């Protein structure tokens, strides 16, 4: 908790409403400090406007420089870049500009697990939260996933697990964490950052004030710039947290101690082996009894529509990865995928002109039946000799229903958008799940 950060704050301007902005306003109102609160949102149609307290003035459609330059504190939504000219004028005037995570840091005195990265952070955050709860802790999970951080403060948890985006970290300087992890870095948000270095530097802020820093030994970009201590995780190297093999069995190993075999987790895909390793590393770093958490770590089925095991029927796993709307997501789901039997892979939809040839070498090494559907299903037909064309997911499921055997995996990881046949990727995943369950009934 930061010492008396509110001492000279009377006028607060919140920039950007929506879910985060509303959580900031409601938090300020709960503090009962008689702040003069104002909200600016540059959109004409402001999301959440109907839920904004009538006591709080709203300026919409543009910035209001008069409000901004007369504030004692400006709290920006993560979607507002610090490079925005109006925000730059505020900073040049010496007015502090912070985000909701900084406000959380000012008030919180409980342990925090902080998680960032380009990919996998939502899964790691959710999985860690469920494992901590299974270990007997009262845990609150949020930040860039689910519940805004300031809303979590209403729940007096034993520990907070926060997913943090680079946008949130830009405006955060006081967050103390028990352990922080930087999972990986890949090109993203280049419309916001001038370079990959800028993007990386924003993410590296997660290590400021962290008691324990965990980096990815397979991704040098995750290492802190400053000389500081850190622990490493890796799928391939001998590190603090690693995957090791003994008698042809792979184990998660925490600082030399084998914990469980990688085959015991429910989630599929090599990226989820890595995610699980990080979850175990985080639990280990905060001193949690991992034995109590193991049942949940093993049975965790994933976030909805993200490599989510929706059914395990007679040893046949059904995996909903409908959120894989591009090539990179499907590649991640397939890379290092292991199963005893055959993979029935459902791909197709709206390709947005993508070239899927990079999937061919991955599919070549898999025992796969490629099932292509939707508007651009033909774009996948040349990728594997097994490829078969269908009109719909429904048609595929009925065709494969009599062929599946124990050890097989049925995976919807389309590598395409869904709007040729569905309202969105969620509706696509829901239909796949319903069809899977209808076969089980």
VEXDREN-2710 file (C-alpha; in Angstrom, 1 decimal):
% VEXDREN-2710
k/r/px/py/pz
1/UNK/0.0/0.0/0.0
2/UNK/1.4/3.4/-1.0
3/UNK/1.7/6.0/1.8
4/UNK/-1.0/8.6/1.5
5/UNK/-1.2/9.0/-2.3
6/UNK/-4.5/10.9/-2.0
7/UNK/-3.2/13.7/0.1
8/UNK/-3.5/16.5/-2.4
9/UNK/-6.2/15.0/-4.6
10/UNK/-9.6/16.7/-4.8
11/UNK/-10.4/16.8/-8.6
12/UNK/-10.2/13.5/-10.5
13/UNK/-10.9/13.1/-14.2
14/UNK/-11.5/9.6/-15.5
15/UNK/-10.7/9.2/-19.2
16/UNK/-12.7/6.4/-20.9
17/UNK/-15.8/4.8/-19.4
18/UNK/-16.8/1.3/-20.3
19/UNK/-16.3/-1.5/-17.7
20/UNK/-12.9/-0.3/-16.4
21/UNK/-14.0/3.4/-16.2
22/UNK/-17.1/2.5/-14.3
23/UNK/-15.1/0.5/-11.9
24/UNK/-12.8/3.5/-11.3
25/UNK/-15.8/5.9/-10.7
26/UNK/-17.5/3.5/-8.4
27/UNK/-14.3/2.9/-6.5
28/UNK/-13.8/6.7/-6.0
29/UNK/-17.4/7.1/-4.9
30/UNK/-16.9/4.3/-2.3
31/UNK/-13.9/6.0/-0.9
32/UNK/-16.2/8.9/0.3
33/UNK/-13.4/11.4/0.0
34/UNK/-15.8/13.9/-1.6
35/UNK/-13.7/13.9/-4.7
36/UNK/-14.9/16.1/-7.6
37/UNK/-15.2/13.3/-10.2
38/UNK/-15.6/13.9/-13.9
39/UNK/-15.6/11.5/-16.9
40/UNK/-14.4/12.1/-20.4
41/UNK/-15.1/9.7/-23.2
42/UNK/-14.3/10.6/-26.8
43/UNK/-16.9/8.2/-28.2
44/UNK/-20.3/9.6/-29.1
45/UNK/-22.1/6.5/-27.9
46/UNK/-20.5/5.8/-24.5
47/UNK/-20.6/2.2/-23.3
48/UNK/-21.9/2.0/-19.7
49/UNK/-23.3/5.5/-19.7
50/UNK/-26.7/4.3/-18.3
51/UNK/-24.9/2.9/-15.3
52/UNK/-22.9/6.1/-14.5
53/UNK/-24.0/7.8/-11.3
54/UNK/-26.1/10.9/-12.0
55/UNK/-23.8/12.9/-9.7
56/UNK/-20.8/12.4/-12.1
57/UNK/-20.6/14.8/-15.1
58/UNK/-19.8/13.2/-18.5
59/UNK/-18.2/14.9/-21.5
60/UNK/-18.4/12.7/-24.6
61/UNK/-17.5/13.0/-28.2
62/UNK/-14.1/14.7/-27.7
63/UNK/-11.5/15.5/-25.1
64/UNK/-12.1/18.4/-22.6
65/UNK/-8.7/20.0/-22.1
66/UNK/-10.1/22.4/-19.5
67/UNK/-11.2/19.5/-17.3
68/UNK/-8.0/17.6/-17.9
69/UNK/-5.6/20.5/-17.1
70/UNK/-7.5/21.5/-13.9
71/UNK/-7.4/18.0/-12.5
72/UNK/-5.3/16.8/-9.6
73/UNK/-5.3/13.3/-10.9
74/UNK/-6.2/11.8/-14.3
75/UNK/-7.1/8.1/-14.5
76/UNK/-7.0/6.7/-18.0
77/UNK/-8.6/3.6/-19.4
78/UNK/-6.0/1.1/-20.8
79/UNK/-7.3/1.8/-24.3
80/UNK/-6.0/5.4/-24.1
81/UNK/-2.4/5.6/-25.2
82/UNK/-0.1/7.8/-23.2
83/UNK/1.1/9.2/-26.5
84/UNK/-2.3/10.7/-27.1
85/UNK/-1.6/14.5/-27.5
86/UNK/-4.1/15.6/-24.9
87/UNK/-2.6/13.1/-22.3
88/UNK/0.8/14.4/-23.2
89/UNK/-0.3/17.9/-22.3
90/UNK/-1.6/16.7/-19.0
91/UNK/1.8/15.0/-18.3
92/UNK/3.7/18.1/-19.4
93/UNK/1.6/20.1/-16.8
94/UNK/2.9/17.9/-14.0
95/UNK/-0.5/16.2/-13.4
96/UNK/-0.2/12.5/-12.5
97/UNK/-1.7/10.1/-15.0
98/UNK/-2.4/6.6/-13.7
99/UNK/-4.6/3.6/-14.5
100/UNK/-6.9/1.4/-12.4
101/UNK/-4.1/-1.0/-11.5
102/UNK/-2.1/1.8/-9.9
103/UNK/-5.2/2.8/-7.8
104/UNK/-5.5/-0.9/-6.8
105/UNK/-1.8/-0.8/-5.7
106/UNK/-2.4/2.2/-3.6
107/UNK/-5.1/0.5/-1.5
108/UNK/-4.0/-3.2/-1.5
109/UNK/-2.1/-4.8/1.3
110/UNK/-2.6/-8.5/0.3
111/UNK/-0.2/-10.7/-1.7
112/UNK/-0.5/-10.4/-5.5
113/UNK/0.4/-12.8/-8.3
114/UNK/1.0/-10.7/-11.5
115/UNK/0.9/-12.3/-14.9
116/UNK/1.7/-10.9/-18.4
117/UNK/2.7/-12.1/-21.8
118/UNK/1.6/-11.9/-25.4
119/UNK/-0.1/-15.4/-25.3
120/UNK/-1.5/-17.7/-22.7
121/UNK/-1.9/-15.2/-19.8
122/UNK/-5.7/-15.6/-19.5
123/UNK/-5.3/-19.4/-19.2
124/UNK/-2.5/-19.1/-16.7
125/UNK/-4.4/-16.5/-14.6
126/UNK/-7.6/-18.6/-14.5
127/UNK/-5.8/-21.9/-13.9
128/UNK/-3.7/-20.3/-11.1
129/UNK/-6.8/-18.9/-9.4
130/UNK/-8.6/-22.2/-9.4
131/UNK/-5.6/-24.0/-8.1
132/UNK/-5.1/-21.6/-5.3
133/UNK/-8.8/-22.0/-4.3
134/UNK/-8.4/-25.8/-4.3
135/UNK/-5.4/-25.3/-2.0
136/UNK/-7.7/-23.6/0.5
137/UNK/-7.0/-19.9/-0.1
138/UNK/-9.7/-17.3/-0.6
139/UNK/-8.6/-16.0/-4.0
140/UNK/-9.8/-13.2/-6.2
141/UNK/-9.0/-13.2/-9.9
142/UNK/-9.2/-10.3/-12.4
143/UNK/-7.5/-7.3/-14.0
144/UNK/-7.4/-7.7/-17.8
145/UNK/-9.6/-10.8/-17.5
146/UNK/-13.1/-10.9/-16.0
147/UNK/-13.5/-8.6/-13.0
148/UNK/-11.8/-5.2/-13.0
149/UNK/-9.0/-5.0/-10.3
150/UNK/-10.7/-2.3/-8.3
151/UNK/-13.9/-4.3/-8.0
152/UNK/-11.8/-7.1/-6.5
153/UNK/-10.9/-4.9/-3.5
154/UNK/-14.5/-5.3/-2.3
155/UNK/-13.7/-9.0/-1.7
156/UNK/-11.2/-9.2/1.1
157/UNK/-9.3/-12.1/-0.4
158/UNK/-6.2/-13.9/1.0
159/UNK/-4.4/-13.4/-2.4
160/UNK/-5.1/-11.6/-5.7
161/UNK/-4.2/-13.0/-9.1
162/UNK/-4.0/-10.3/-11.8
163/UNK/-3.7/-10.7/-15.5
164/UNK/-2.0/-7.5/-16.7
165/UNK/-1.8/-6.2/-20.2
166/UNK/1.0/-3.9/-21.5
167/UNK/-1.6/-1.1/-21.7
168/UNK/-2.3/-1.5/-18.0
169/UNK/1.4/-1.7/-17.0
170/UNK/2.2/1.6/-18.9
171/UNK/0.3/3.5/-16.1
172/UNK/1.4/1.3/-13.2
173/UNK/4.4/2.0/-11.0
174/UNK/3.5/1.1/-7.4
175/UNK/2.2/-2.5/-7.7
176/UNK/4.0/-4.8/-5.3
177/UNK/3.7/-8.5/-6.2
178/UNK/4.7/-11.6/-4.3
179/UNK/5.6/-13.1/-7.7
180/UNK/5.4/-11.8/-11.3
181/UNK/5.8/-13.7/-14.5
182/UNK/6.4/-12.6/-18.1
183/UNK/5.3/-15.6/-20.2
184/UNK/6.4/-14.7/-23.7
185/UNK/6.7/-11.9/-26.3
186/UNK/5.4/-11.9/-29.8
187/UNK/4.5/-9.1/-32.2
188/UNK/1.2/-7.4/-31.2
189/UNK/-0.3/-4.0/-30.7
190/UNK/2.0/-2.4/-33.2
191/UNK/-0.7/0.2/-33.9
192/UNK/0.0/1.4/-30.3
193/UNK/3.8/1.1/-30.0
194/UNK/6.5/2.5/-32.1
195/UNK/8.6/-0.6/-31.8
196/UNK/8.8/-4.1/-30.3
197/UNK/11.2/-2.6/-27.7
198/UNK/8.5/-0.2/-26.6
199/UNK/6.0/-3.0/-26.3
200/UNK/8.5/-5.2/-24.4
201/UNK/9.5/-2.4/-22.1
202/UNK/5.8/-1.8/-21.1
203/UNK/5.5/-5.5/-20.2
204/UNK/8.8/-5.6/-18.3
205/UNK/7.3/-3.0/-15.8
206/UNK/5.6/-6.0/-14.2
207/UNK/8.9/-6.9/-12.5
208/UNK/9.1/-3.5/-10.7
209/UNK/8.6/-4.1/-7.0
210/UNK/8.2/-7.9/-7.5
211/UNK/9.6/-10.2/-4.7
212/UNK/10.1/-13.0/-7.2
213/UNK/10.5/-12.6/-11.0
214/UNK/9.9/-15.6/-13.3
215/UNK/11.1/-15.5/-16.9
216/UNK/10.8/-17.8/-19.9
217/UNK/14.2/-19.3/-20.6
218/UNK/13.0/-20.1/-24.1
219/UNK/12.3/-16.5/-24.8
220/UNK/15.1/-14.1/-24.0
221/UNK/12.8/-11.1/-24.5
222/UNK/11.1/-11.9/-21.1
223/UNK/14.3/-11.2/-19.1
224/UNK/14.4/-8.0/-17.1
225/UNK/16.6/-5.2/-18.5
226/UNK/18.0/-4.2/-15.1
227/UNK/20.4/-6.4/-13.1
228/UNK/18.0/-8.3/-10.9
229/UNK/17.4/-11.8/-9.6
230/UNK/15.0/-14.1/-11.4
231/UNK/13.9/-17.7/-11.7
232/UNK/13.5/-19.4/-15.1
233/UNK/10.9/-21.9/-16.6
234/UNK/11.5/-23.9/-19.7
235/UNK/10.1/-26.9/-21.6
236/UNK/13.5/-27.7/-23.1
237/UNK/16.2/-26.5/-20.7
238/UNK/17.3/-27.5/-17.3
239/UNK/16.0/-24.6/-15.3
240/UNK/14.3/-23.8/-11.9
241/UNK/11.0/-24.9/-13.3
242/UNK/11.3/-27.5/-16.1
243/UNK/9.9/-30.5/-17.9
244/UNK/12.2/-33.5/-17.4
245/UNK/12.0/-37.0/-18.8
246/UNK/12.7/-40.2/-16.8
247/UNK/12.1/-43.7/-18.3
248/UNK/10.2/-42.1/-21.2
249/UNK/7.8/-40.3/-18.9
250/UNK/7.7/-36.5/-18.8
251/UNK/7.4/-34.8/-15.5
252/UNK/6.9/-31.2/-14.3
253/UNK/9.9/-30.5/-12.1
254/UNK/10.0/-27.7/-9.5
255/UNK/13.6/-26.8/-8.5
256/UNK/14.6/-30.4/-8.9
257/UNK/11.5/-32.1/-7.4
258/UNK/9.2/-34.1/-9.7
259/UNK/5.5/-33.1/-9.1
260/UNK/3.4/-34.9/-11.7
261/UNK/3.6/-36.2/-15.2
262/UNK/2.7/-34.0/-18.1
263/UNK/0.2/-36.7/-19.3
264/UNK/-1.9/-36.3/-16.2
265/UNK/-3.3/-32.8/-17.2
266/UNK/-6.5/-32.6/-19.1
267/UNK/-5.6/-29.8/-21.5
268/UNK/-4.1/-30.6/-24.8
269/UNK/-1.2/-29.0/-26.7
270/UNK/2.4/-28.2/-25.9
271/UNK/1.5/-24.6/-25.1
272/UNK/-0.7/-25.9/-22.3
273/UNK/2.2/-28.0/-20.9
274/UNK/4.1/-24.7/-20.7
275/UNK/1.1/-22.9/-19.1
276/UNK/0.7/-25.7/-16.5
277/UNK/4.4/-25.5/-15.7
278/UNK/4.0/-21.7/-15.0
279/UNK/1.0/-22.4/-12.8
280/UNK/3.0/-24.8/-10.7
281/UNK/5.9/-22.4/-10.5
282/UNK/3.6/-19.6/-9.3
283/UNK/2.1/-21.8/-6.6
284/UNK/5.5/-22.9/-5.5
285/UNK/6.7/-19.3/-5.4
286/UNK/4.0/-18.3/-3.0
287/UNK/4.5/-21.3/-0.7
288/UNK/1.2/-23.0/-1.5
289/UNK/0.7/-26.7/-0.7
290/UNK/0.7/-28.0/-4.2
291/UNK/-0.5/-31.4/-3.3
292/UNK/-3.9/-30.0/-2.3
293/UNK/-4.1/-28.2/-5.7
294/UNK/-3.1/-31.2/-7.8
295/UNK/-6.7/-32.5/-8.5
296/UNK/-7.7/-29.2/-9.9
297/UNK/-4.5/-28.8/-11.8
298/UNK/-5.1/-32.1/-13.5
299/UNK/-8.8/-31.7/-14.2
300/UNK/-8.7/-28.0/-15.3
301/UNK/-10.4/-27.9/-18.7
302/UNK/-9.5/-24.4/-19.9
303/UNK/-11.2/-21.2/-20.6
304/UNK/-14.3/-21.4/-22.8
305/UNK/-13.4/-21.7/-26.5
306/UNK/-9.7/-21.8/-25.9
307/UNK/-8.4/-25.4/-26.2
308/UNK/-11.2/-26.2/-23.8
309/UNK/-11.8/-29.9/-23.1
310/UNK/-15.6/-29.9/-23.2
311/UNK/-16.0/-33.7/-23.0
312/UNK/-14.0/-36.8/-22.2
313/UNK/-16.3/-39.6/-23.3
314/UNK/-14.9/-43.1/-23.1
315/UNK/-11.3/-41.8/-23.5
316/UNK/-12.2/-39.6/-26.5
317/UNK/-11.4/-35.9/-25.8
318/UNK/-13.5/-33.2/-27.4
319/UNK/-11.6/-29.9/-27.6
320/UNK/-13.3/-26.5/-28.3
321/UNK/-10.7/-24.1/-29.6
322/UNK/-13.2/-22.0/-31.5
323/UNK/-11.3/-18.8/-30.5
324/UNK/-8.6/-19.9/-32.9
325/UNK/-9.7/-17.5/-35.6
326/UNK/-6.3/-17.2/-37.3
327/UNK/-3.3/-19.4/-38.4
328/UNK/-1.1/-18.5/-35.3
329/UNK/-3.7/-19.7/-32.8
330/UNK/-4.3/-23.0/-34.6
331/UNK/-0.5/-23.6/-34.9
332/UNK/-0.2/-23.0/-31.2
333/UNK/-2.9/-25.6/-30.5
334/UNK/-1.3/-28.2/-32.7
335/UNK/2.4/-27.7/-32.0
336/UNK/3.6/-30.5/-29.7
337/UNK/0.1/-32.1/-29.5
338/UNK/0.3/-35.6/-28.2
339/UNK/-2.5/-38.3/-28.2
340/UNK/-2.7/-42.0/-28.2
341/UNK/-5.1/-42.2/-31.2
342/UNK/-6.2/-40.1/-34.1
343/UNK/-6.8/-36.4/-34.2
344/UNK/-10.0/-35.4/-36.0
345/UNK/-9.3/-31.7/-36.7
346/UNK/-12.0/-29.3/-37.8
347/UNK/-10.8/-26.3/-39.8
348/UNK/-12.5/-23.7/-41.9
349/UNK/-14.8/-20.6/-42.0
350/UNK/-13.8/-17.2/-43.4
351/UNK/-10.0/-17.3/-44.1
352/UNK/-9.6/-13.5/-44.6
353/UNK/-7.1/-14.3/-47.4
354/UNK/-4.7/-16.2/-45.1
355/UNK/-2.1/-18.6/-46.4
356/UNK/-2.4/-21.8/-44.3
357/UNK/0.6/-23.6/-45.9
358/UNK/2.5/-23.4/-42.5
359/UNK/0.1/-26.0/-41.1
360/UNK/1.2/-28.6/-43.6
361/UNK/4.5/-29.6/-41.9
362/UNK/2.8/-29.8/-38.5
363/UNK/-0.1/-31.9/-39.8
364/UNK/2.5/-34.2/-41.6
365/UNK/3.7/-35.4/-38.2
366/UNK/0.3/-36.1/-36.7
367/UNK/-2.1/-39.0/-37.1
368/UNK/-4.8/-36.7/-38.4
369/UNK/-8.1/-36.7/-40.2
370/UNK/-8.5/-33.2/-41.6
371/UNK/-12.1/-32.1/-41.8
372/UNK/-12.6/-28.9/-43.8
373/UNK/-15.8/-26.9/-43.7
374/UNK/-17.4/-23.5/-44.3
375/UNK/-16.9/-20.8/-46.9
376/UNK/-13.1/-21.2/-47.3
377/UNK/-12.8/-24.9/-46.4
378/UNK/-11.1/-25.5/-49.7
379/UNK/-8.1/-23.5/-48.6
380/UNK/-7.1/-26.4/-46.3
381/UNK/-7.7/-29.3/-48.7
382/UNK/-4.1/-29.4/-50.1
383/UNK/-2.5/-29.5/-46.6
384/UNK/-2.9/-33.2/-45.8
385/UNK/-3.8/-36.4/-47.8
386/UNK/-6.6/-37.1/-45.4
387/UNK/-8.4/-33.9/-46.0
388/UNK/-12.2/-34.3/-46.6
389/UNK/-14.6/-31.5/-47.5
390/UNK/-17.8/-30.8/-45.6
391/UNK/-20.4/-28.1/-45.5
392/UNK/-20.9/-27.8/-41.8
393/UNK/-19.6/-28.8/-38.3
394/UNK/-22.8/-30.8/-37.9
395/UNK/-22.1/-32.8/-41.0
396/UNK/-18.5/-33.5/-39.8
397/UNK/-19.6/-34.8/-36.3
398/UNK/-22.2/-37.2/-37.8
399/UNK/-19.5/-38.5/-40.3
400/UNK/-16.9/-39.2/-37.6
401/UNK/-19.4/-40.4/-34.9
402/UNK/-19.0/-44.1/-35.8
403/UNK/-15.2/-44.0/-36.3
404/UNK/-13.8/-42.7/-33.0
405/UNK/-12.0/-44.8/-30.6
406/UNK/-10.4/-44.5/-27.2
407/UNK/-7.4/-42.2/-27.3
408/UNK/-8.7/-40.1/-30.2
409/UNK/-9.1/-36.3/-30.0
410/UNK/-11.8/-34.3/-31.8
411/UNK/-10.6/-30.7/-32.0
412/UNK/-12.3/-27.6/-33.4
413/UNK/-9.5/-25.2/-34.1
414/UNK/-10.7/-23.5/-37.3
415/UNK/-7.9/-21.0/-38.1
416/UNK/-10.7/-18.8/-39.6
417/UNK/-13.3/-16.3/-38.6
418/UNK/-16.9/-17.7/-38.0
419/UNK/-19.2/-15.2/-39.6
420/UNK/-20.0/-17.2/-42.7
421/UNK/-22.1/-19.6/-40.6
422/UNK/-22.2/-18.2/-37.1
423/UNK/-22.8/-14.9/-35.3
424/UNK/-19.4/-15.2/-33.6
425/UNK/-16.7/-17.7/-32.6
426/UNK/-18.6/-18.3/-29.3
427/UNK/-21.7/-19.5/-31.1
428/UNK/-19.5/-21.7/-33.2
429/UNK/-17.9/-23.2/-30.2
430/UNK/-21.2/-23.7/-28.5
431/UNK/-22.6/-25.7/-31.4
432/UNK/-19.5/-27.9/-31.4
433/UNK/-20.0/-28.5/-27.7
434/UNK/-23.7/-29.3/-28.0
435/UNK/-23.0/-31.7/-30.8
436/UNK/-20.3/-33.4/-28.8
437/UNK/-22.6/-33.8/-25.8
438/UNK/-25.5/-35.0/-27.9
439/UNK/-23.4/-38.0/-29.0
440/UNK/-22.7/-38.7/-25.3
441/UNK/-26.4/-38.7/-24.3
END
